Amino acid sequence: MTADPLFEELSSALDSRREARWLLDELDGCSPAQRRELALALASRRLAGEPLQYVLGHWPFRTLDLVLDARALIPRPETELLVDRALDVLDVIEERAVVCDLGCGSGAIALSIAVEARARGAHVDVLATDVSRDALALAALNAARTGTEVSFFEGSWFEAIPAAYVGELSLVCSNPPYVGCDERPHLARELDFEPSIALVAADGSDGTPGMGALETIIAGAARWLAPGGTLVLEHGADQRDAVVACCGRAGLVLIRDHVDLAGLPRIVQASRPR
């Protein structure tokens, strides 16, 4: 098999044969001159620290291949676990369910729930909100690209949802920002390319770093959930106790916290009393 000099050049520059192959796979069909020019441009972005997902322009999330760019946070494996919990909830709902993803970003959660729940025979209406118009445009693009029906609303958390849905939501889920302002400078360099609004939140009323958005969502959940409806939220590994306590203060019941693949506290689940 003839060696590909461009592949070897990129592998050496990136110190990763896998990433070099992924970059070159994006350029199938280009002429040799175009292929080299574009490959070096992509490699330059990666070497500057830009996340591979943005450089490639798309990335898989569960069953979907999503368009990704700096308009929204890159969905991560921990968030796939949130979708698992959401689907478990929907599996035991026999009537039509109304699901809302707050702060949808790229649409990863809302679209995955819509596609997978319907494939499992559930009857679901899926709503998705975001305060960022740019993120909503990206989510809508992914919905159109995957042929998935989701209703999008612009605004901050529950404020974006039409009042007709008060007390009607079967499931509310979210991966809100939960990094504290003081923690932000110590995170990986790649996160500099992701929207800060999707990463960093104010501290909670009890002083817990990064709890502000989580606290807002939990406080509003009982009003918007239907009786017996469920809230599923991703949170930071150090926030479990604060999140569980916040759910209790909000009048939610059946509070459970699930660990991620590393065994760290990551997903809280709680319900409105019936």
C-alpha positions as CSV (number, residue, x, y, z in Angstrom):
1,M,0.0,0.0,0.0
2,T,1.4,3.4,-1.1
3,A,2.1,5.8,1.8
4,D,0.2,9.0,1.8
5,P,2.8,11.8,2.4
6,L,0.1,14.3,3.4
7,F,-1.3,11.8,6.0
8,E,2.2,11.4,7.5
9,E,2.8,15.1,7.5
10,L,-0.5,15.8,9.4
11,S,0.1,12.9,11.8
12,S,3.5,14.3,12.7
13,A,2.2,17.9,13.1
14,L,-0.9,16.9,15.2
15,D,0.9,14.1,17.0
16,S,-2.1,12.0,16.3
17,R,-2.6,9.5,13.4
18,R,-6.3,9.2,14.3
19,E,-7.0,13.0,14.1
20,A,-5.0,13.2,10.8
21,R,-7.2,10.4,9.3
22,W,-10.4,12.2,10.5
23,L,-9.3,15.4,8.9
24,L,-8.4,13.8,5.6
25,D,-11.7,11.8,5.6
26,E,-13.5,15.2,5.4
27,L,-11.7,16.0,2.2
28,D,-12.6,13.0,0.1
29,G,-13.4,14.1,-3.5
30,C,-11.1,17.1,-3.4
31,S,-8.3,17.5,-6.0
32,P,-4.8,16.9,-4.6
33,A,-4.0,20.6,-4.5
34,Q,-7.3,21.4,-2.7
35,R,-6.9,18.5,-0.4
36,R,-3.5,19.7,0.8
37,E,-4.5,23.3,1.2
38,L,-7.7,22.5,3.1
39,A,-6.0,19.8,5.2
40,L,-3.3,22.2,6.3
41,A,-5.9,24.9,7.1
42,L,-7.9,22.4,9.3
43,A,-4.7,21.2,11.0
44,S,-3.7,24.8,11.7
45,R,-7.0,25.4,13.5
46,R,-6.6,22.2,15.5
47,L,-3.0,23.2,16.5
48,A,-4.3,26.6,17.7
49,G,-6.4,24.6,20.2
50,E,-9.8,24.7,18.5
51,P,-11.8,21.5,19.5
52,L,-11.7,18.8,16.9
53,Q,-15.5,18.7,16.7
54,Y,-15.6,22.4,15.6
55,V,-12.7,21.8,13.1
56,L,-14.6,18.9,11.5
57,G,-17.9,20.8,11.7
58,H,-19.9,17.8,12.9
59,W,-19.7,15.0,15.5
60,P,-21.8,12.0,16.5
61,F,-24.0,12.1,19.6
62,R,-25.8,8.8,20.3
63,T,-27.6,7.9,17.0
64,L,-27.2,11.3,15.4
65,D,-24.5,13.1,13.5
66,L,-24.8,16.8,14.5
67,V,-23.5,19.9,12.9
68,L,-21.3,21.6,15.5
69,D,-19.7,25.0,15.7
70,A,-18.9,27.7,18.2
71,R,-22.6,28.7,18.5
72,A,-23.2,25.9,21.0
73,L,-21.4,23.7,23.5
74,I,-20.0,20.4,22.3
75,P,-22.2,17.6,23.6
76,R,-20.2,15.2,25.8
77,P,-20.6,11.5,26.9
78,E,-22.0,12.6,30.3
79,T,-24.9,14.2,28.5
80,E,-25.7,10.9,26.7
81,L,-26.4,9.5,30.2
82,L,-28.9,12.3,30.7
83,V,-30.7,11.1,27.6
84,D,-30.7,7.5,29.0
85,R,-32.4,8.7,32.1
86,A,-35.0,10.7,30.1
87,L,-35.8,7.7,27.9
88,D,-36.3,5.5,31.0
89,V,-38.8,8.0,32.3
90,L,-40.7,8.1,29.0
91,D,-40.8,4.3,28.8
92,V,-43.3,4.1,31.6
93,I,-45.6,6.9,30.3
94,E,-48.5,5.4,28.4
95,E,-50.2,8.6,27.2
96,R,-48.7,11.3,25.0
97,A,-45.8,13.0,26.8
98,V,-44.7,16.6,26.5
99,V,-40.9,16.9,26.9
100,C,-38.9,20.2,27.3
101,D,-35.2,20.6,26.9
102,L,-34.1,23.9,28.5
103,G,-31.0,25.5,27.0
104,C,-30.9,23.1,24.1
105,G,-27.6,24.4,22.4
106,S,-27.0,22.2,19.4
107,G,-30.2,20.3,20.0
108,A,-28.4,17.1,21.0
109,I,-30.7,16.3,23.9
110,A,-34.0,17.3,22.4
111,L,-33.3,15.7,19.0
112,S,-32.0,12.4,20.6
113,I,-35.1,12.1,22.8
114,A,-37.4,12.9,19.9
115,V,-35.8,10.3,17.7
116,E,-35.2,7.5,20.2
117,A,-38.4,7.8,22.2
118,R,-40.5,7.7,19.0
119,A,-38.4,4.7,17.8
120,R,-39.4,3.0,21.0
121,G,-43.0,3.6,20.4
122,A,-43.5,6.6,22.7
123,H,-45.8,9.4,21.7
124,V,-43.9,12.6,22.5
125,D,-44.1,16.3,21.7
126,V,-40.6,17.8,22.2
127,L,-40.0,21.5,23.0
128,A,-36.6,23.1,23.2
129,T,-35.5,26.5,24.4
130,D,-32.4,28.6,24.4
131,V,-31.6,32.2,25.2
132,S,-29.1,32.3,22.3
133,R,-30.7,32.9,18.9
134,D,-27.5,31.6,17.3
135,A,-27.7,28.3,19.2
136,L,-31.4,27.9,18.3
137,A,-30.5,28.4,14.6
138,L,-27.9,25.6,14.9
139,A,-30.4,23.4,16.7
140,A,-33.0,24.1,14.0
141,L,-30.4,23.2,11.4
142,N,-29.8,19.9,13.1
143,A,-33.5,19.2,13.3
144,A,-33.9,19.8,9.6
145,R,-30.8,17.8,8.8
146,T,-32.1,14.8,10.8
147,G,-35.7,15.2,9.8
148,T,-36.8,15.5,13.5
149,E,-39.8,17.5,14.6
150,V,-39.1,19.7,17.6
151,S,-40.7,23.1,18.6
152,F,-38.1,25.7,19.4
153,F,-38.6,28.8,21.6
154,E,-36.2,31.6,22.3
155,G,-35.7,32.8,25.9
156,S,-34.3,32.1,29.3
157,W,-35.2,28.8,30.8
158,F,-39.0,28.5,31.5
159,E,-39.6,32.1,30.5
160,A,-39.3,30.9,26.8
161,I,-42.2,28.4,27.0
162,P,-45.8,29.5,26.2
163,A,-48.0,29.7,29.3
164,A,-50.3,27.0,28.0
165,Y,-47.7,24.5,29.1
166,V,-47.8,25.4,32.8
167,G,-48.4,22.2,34.7
168,E,-48.4,20.2,31.5
169,L,-44.8,19.0,31.0
170,S,-44.2,15.3,31.5
171,L,-40.4,15.7,31.5
172,V,-38.1,18.6,31.8
173,C,-34.4,18.0,31.1
174,S,-31.4,20.3,30.8
175,N,-27.6,20.4,30.7
176,P,-27.3,24.0,32.0
177,P,-24.0,25.9,32.6
178,Y,-22.6,24.8,36.0
179,V,-19.0,26.0,36.1
180,G,-18.3,28.6,38.7
181,C,-16.8,31.9,37.6
182,D,-13.7,31.3,39.7
183,E,-13.3,27.8,38.2
184,R,-13.4,28.9,34.6
185,P,-9.7,30.0,34.3
186,H,-8.5,26.6,35.4
187,L,-10.3,24.6,32.7
188,A,-8.9,23.1,29.5
189,R,-7.7,25.5,26.8
190,E,-10.2,24.0,24.3
191,L,-13.1,25.3,26.3
192,D,-12.0,28.9,25.4
193,F,-13.6,28.2,22.0
194,E,-17.0,27.2,23.4
195,P,-19.6,29.8,24.3
196,S,-19.1,30.9,27.9
197,I,-22.8,31.4,28.4
198,A,-23.2,27.6,28.0
199,L,-20.5,26.9,30.5
200,V,-20.4,29.4,33.3
201,A,-23.1,30.2,35.8
202,A,-23.4,32.4,38.9
203,D,-23.0,30.9,42.3
204,G,-26.1,29.5,44.0
205,S,-27.9,31.3,46.9
206,D,-26.1,29.0,49.3
207,G,-22.7,30.0,47.8
208,T,-22.2,26.8,45.8
209,P,-20.0,27.7,42.8
210,G,-21.9,27.5,39.5
211,M,-25.3,26.6,40.9
212,G,-27.2,29.6,39.7
213,A,-28.8,28.2,36.6
214,L,-29.5,24.8,38.2
215,E,-31.2,26.6,41.1
216,T,-33.4,28.6,38.8
217,I,-34.5,25.5,36.8
218,I,-35.2,23.5,40.0
219,A,-37.2,26.4,41.6
220,G,-39.4,26.6,38.5
221,A,-39.9,22.9,37.9
222,A,-42.8,22.2,40.1
223,R,-44.9,24.9,38.5
224,W,-44.3,23.7,34.9
225,L,-44.3,19.9,35.5
226,A,-47.5,17.9,35.3
227,P,-48.4,16.0,38.5
228,G,-45.9,13.1,38.6
229,G,-43.7,14.8,36.0
230,T,-40.0,14.4,36.2
231,L,-37.0,16.7,36.1
232,V,-33.6,15.4,34.9
233,L,-30.6,17.7,35.1
234,E,-26.9,17.4,34.5
235,H,-24.7,19.0,37.2
236,G,-21.1,19.3,38.4
237,A,-19.5,16.5,40.4
238,D,-19.1,18.7,43.4
239,Q,-22.7,20.0,43.3
240,R,-24.6,16.8,44.2
241,D,-25.5,17.7,47.8
242,A,-26.5,21.3,46.9
243,V,-28.6,20.1,44.0
244,V,-30.4,17.4,46.0
245,A,-31.1,19.9,48.8
246,C,-32.4,22.4,46.3
247,C,-34.8,19.8,44.8
248,G,-36.1,19.1,48.3
249,R,-36.7,22.8,49.0
250,A,-38.6,23.1,45.7
251,G,-41.1,20.4,46.9
252,L,-39.9,17.7,44.5
253,V,-39.9,14.1,45.6
254,L,-38.3,10.8,44.5
255,I,-35.0,12.5,44.3
256,R,-32.1,10.4,43.0
257,D,-28.6,11.2,41.8
258,H,-26.9,9.1,39.1
259,V,-23.2,8.8,38.5
260,D,-21.4,9.2,35.2
261,L,-19.0,6.8,33.5
262,A,-16.2,7.9,35.8
263,G,-18.3,7.1,38.9
264,L,-18.8,10.8,39.7
265,P,-22.2,12.4,40.6
266,R,-23.6,13.8,37.4
267,I,-27.4,13.5,36.9
268,V,-30.1,14.4,39.3
269,Q,-33.7,13.1,38.8
270,A,-36.7,14.3,40.8
271,S,-40.4,14.5,40.4
272,R,-43.4,16.7,41.2
273,P,-45.7,15.0,43.6
274,R,-48.9,13.5,42.1
